Amino acid sequence: MDTSLQFRPEDRLQKTWIPEGTEEYKIFKLITLENRYLGKLLKDRYQLGNGGLVLDVGGRKGDIALELQKPEYIHIIDPDPTLTLDFTPAQFWNERIQDVELEDKYRLIICSHVLGYLGTQNVQDEVFDQLINALAPGGTLVLFFNRNTRYVGELLEFSKELGVDGHYDYFDESLVERLDKTEFDISHEDVTFNLSYETFEDLSRCCWFLYGARDQDIEKVARMFLPRLKQDLEESEIEIAERVLLITRR
């Protein structure tokens, strides 16, 4: 699997500092199959029926939403100006979530690996409140984010020591604690994905994606992680712990 591609001009168009056009992003998604996991989890839990609106924030091509609902009941928000959809949703905002005014109430709001990155833009709490307020009675907000525990957490701290122009997926769960528990039911499920790469060099590029994608020199950042990975690991693989947080309005 070739991961030697350099950053291309079109990769500068980013959603929340993750360059989604890069091979590093695509390979990461292919290895974890995160979207498939989340789609199955939600499909097993929710039967939306006709009229149950779904909002997919940062939904890209709407793969997860299409697992759950018909296109005429799907709304998508994604700011990538190069994005083209293979179907026609009821509503598509080609904007950042913090710039969208939501007027509808949703049965399901999906926010997969988006809200965690908004902390670096200082709008995480604002967007969280916005999404909570957009829930219909009985509606659920689904947040999917990295937990940054164990070795992944160590690498995160290492990235800060390196001084890379970094980013990372971190959701401040204290935002949930301030919700009125008489109005909301809150639960979560944890899952671990094994990131197994062919070489340490490939894994180091994954570290660029996870921690340093604001620095568009992939090879430079990867070289900074490579010695640490070879020192700490016997194989070119790590586990990444993630959490699905479900917040339902009663």
Buried (B, 14 or more C-beta within 10 A) or exposed (E): EEBEEEBEEEBEBBBBBBBBBBBBBEBBBEBBEBBEBBBEBBEEEBEBEEEBBBBBBBBBBBBBBBBBBBBEBBBBBBBBEEBEBEBEBBBBBBEBBBEBEBEEBBBBBBBBBBBBBBBBBEBBBEBBEBBBEBBBEEBBBBBBBBBBBEBBBBBBEBBEEBEBBBBBBBBBBEBBEEBEEEEBEBEEEEBEBEBEBEEBBBBBBBBBBBBBBBBBBBBEBBEBBBEBBBEEEEEBBBEBBBBBBBBBBE
